[in-house]
Amino acid sequence: MIRFADFDLDPAALRICRGGAGLDASPQTVEVLAFLIENRERTVGRSELLDRFWPRSGTGGDAALNTCIRRIRSLLGDDADTPRFVQTRPRSGYRFIGTIDADDPEAGPERPAAGGRRPIAAGAVLTALAIGGAVWAQGAMFPTRHRIAIEPVKGLCEYVLFPHFNAGLRESFIAETSRRLPANYSVAANGQKADLHARVSVRQTQQRTTVVVTLAEDGSDRVLWSGQFAAPTDMQDYVPLQGRLARSMATDLARAVGTAS
């Protein structure tokens, strides 16, 4: 967990919170911000960001990067002229200039005072043990019984508007689904055996993007649930579209398996 000001950023889940409340941010926006934070000791060049996050986007990559930086600043309440977090280095790139409270995943919200370690009260230890026991008991009562493999997104168009749209949609779908599934379901890691498969197809025109998600049993291919999702296509910046579709897809999928449990 990365903590700065009143923000908590989880690089693994690609999620950011402010004051404990989750913020509406696309996974890619959070990922770019996390990358800037992780490399805060230097200025990250525009070409490096384009190569990493928008490969093969051509001239559209510059516009996508500009939009992403604007979204990051809006998310953080930052100002380009008097930045507190993301500073623009003219003709160079961007640098995160905020103060990190804790960027070690093992670090707690408080750090020891200078000159020694902070003593841990016996009550805190007992509380931690009690919480750990409760978590273990819950895991024993509600074991993970089902794994869902989210397959690569299949494009059903004769032409491709955005070369990496489908891959980005799948990543967003995985992130959103992982947060919403009931306790006895989980998303299968790549190569991990799964008893359920989520198959996603995309049809896209300059006016509209339509996604169909089908959940089927492994082996029998029996369809357990299917849903269709559509939204206007944004030719200038498709990242917010990926986020909106992924959230709707994940919400309905989680509701469907929750009803079946």
N, C-alpha and C positions, 0 to 999 in steps of 0.2 A: 504494500500500500504506500502510495506517495502522498504526503500531506504538505500543503502550503496554504498560508492564510487560513481561510475557513473551508478549504476544499480538500476532499479525499478522492484520489484517483487510483483506480484499480487497473493496472496494465493488463492483467490476465483476463479479466472480464470485460475490458474496454468500457468501463463505466466510471462516471464522475459524479460526486455528490457535493452539495454545498450545505453546511450546517446539518448534515445527516439526511438531507432530502435529495433524491436522485434528480439529475438534470437531464433534459431532453437533448441528447447529443448523439450524433451518428458514431458508430464504432470507428470509422476512419478519422473523424475529427479528434476523438480521444486518443487514437493511436498516434497521430501526428504530434499532438501536444505532449504525449508521453515520450516520444522520440526527442523532442526539443529539450524536455526536462532531463532525460538521461544523458544528453550531450551538452548540458548547460555550461560546461567549462570552455566552450568554444562557440563561434558563430557557425551555424549550419547553413551551407550554401543552398541557393534555390535549385541548382542543378542536382545536388545530392537528394533533395526532397522529391524532385520530379522523377529521378531515376528509381527511387525507392517506392514511391506511392502512386505514381502515374506513368509507368513505363509504356512506351508505344502510344502515348496519347497525342503526340504531335503538338501542334499549336494550341490545342485545347487544354493541355496540361497546365500552361501558365495561368489560364483563367480559373481552372479548378483549384490550383494552389492559392491564388489570391482569395478565392471564395472561402477556402478552408481557413486561412489565417483570419479573415474577417469573422468567421463563425467562432473561432477560438476566442478572439477578443470580445465578441458579444457574450459568449458563454461565461467569461471571467469578469465581465464588466470592465474591460481594459480599454485604454485609449492609445491610439497610435502615436499621437503627438507627445503625450506624457505617460509612457507605459510604466506599469508596475510589474508586468509579467513577461510579455513578449515584445522585444525590441527589434525594430527593423534596422538592419545595417545597410545603408544605400549601396546598390550595385554589388552587394555581397550576399546577404541572406538574413537569417533571423537567429536571435539568441534569447533563451529564457533567462530572465534576470531576477525572478522572484526568489524568496528565501524558502528553502525546503526545511520543514520541521523534522521529517523522518522519511527516508526513502528506502530503508532496509525492511524487507517484508517481515523480519523477525522483531523489528523494533516496536515498542509500545508507544502510546500517545505521549508519555512523559520520558524524559531522559534523566539520568542520574545527575545530581548536583556536582559541581567541580570539586575534585579532591576526594571522592569516594562514592560508593554505591549507595543507592537509596534502600533502606531496610524494608523488607516485605513483611507486613503484619501477618500473624498466624491466621487471623480471620480471613484475610484475602486468600491465603493458601487453601483453607477449608472451602471457601466459596468456589475457587477454581476447580477443586476436586469434585465438589458437588455438581458444578456445571458440566464437567467432563463426564461424570457418571450419568447425568441426564442425557447428554448427547449420545453416549454409548448405548443407553437403554433404548433411546428412540431409534437408533440405527438397528438394534436387534429386533425391535417390534415392527419396523417398516423397512425391511431390506430392499435394496435395489433389485427388482425382479425383471425389469424390462430395459433393454437398450435400444435406442432409436438411431439408426445410421442415416444421416442426411447426405444423400447422394449428390454428386456434381450436378449443377443446374444444366438442363438441356434447352438449347435455343431452337425454336421452331420457325424462325424466319429465314427467308432466302438471303437476306443481307444482315449485316451487323452494324448497329448504330454506335455502340460503345464496346470495344473489344473486351474490356474487363468487367462489364456490368454483371454478368452472370456469376463470375467468381466472387465479386464483392458482395452480391446479394446472398450467396451461400454463407459467406463468413458472417454477415450480419444476422442471417437466419439462425445460425448455430449459436451465436452469442445471445440472442434474444430468447431462443428456445431453452437454453441451459438455465436461464434465470426463472423460467416460468413453469417448468415441468413439475408434476407432483413428486412427492418424496420417493415413490417406488419406480420412478422412471429416470433415465439419464441419457445423455447424448453419447453415442459410441465414438471413441477416438478413431483416427484413421487406422484401418486394418483390424480393428477390434470386432469380434463377432457380435452381431446384433440379431434380435428376433423380430424387429420391426424396421421398415425402411420408408423414409420420407423421400418421395420423388418429386422434383420440382421442374416445371417447364415454363418457358417465357416466350411470349409473343409481343413484339415491340414495333410500334410505328412512331413517327415523329409526334403524333398526337396522343397516343395512349399506350400504356404498358399493362399487359395482362399476365398474371402468374397463376398457375394451377399447382396446388400441392396435393399429393395423394399419399396416404399412409397405408402400407400393405404389409402383410405377414411375410416373414422370410420363408422361402420354400414353396408355400402354396400360392403366393401372390394374391391372396384374398384381400380385397380392398376393405379397410376398416373405416376409412373416412377420407373425404376429398373436399377441398375448398377452392374457390376462385377469388382472386383479388385483383383489382384494377385501379389505376390512378393515371392522371395526365402525365405525359412525358415532359421533362424539363431538359431541353436541348443544351442549356447553358451549364447546368450542374446536376448530375444525376445522383449524387451521393445522398442528399436528403430523401429522394425517392426510394433508394434502397432501404434506408432506415425505416420509413413509413410502412413500406410493404412488409419488411421483415418483422416489424412489431405486430402488425395485423395477422400475419401468417402464424407467428409463434403463439399469439394469444388464442387464436382459434384452435390450433393444434393441441395446446395444453388443455384447453377446455374440453376438447373431444376425448382425449385420453383420461382426463380426470373424471368425466362422466362414465367412462367405460370401466374405471377401476372399482 
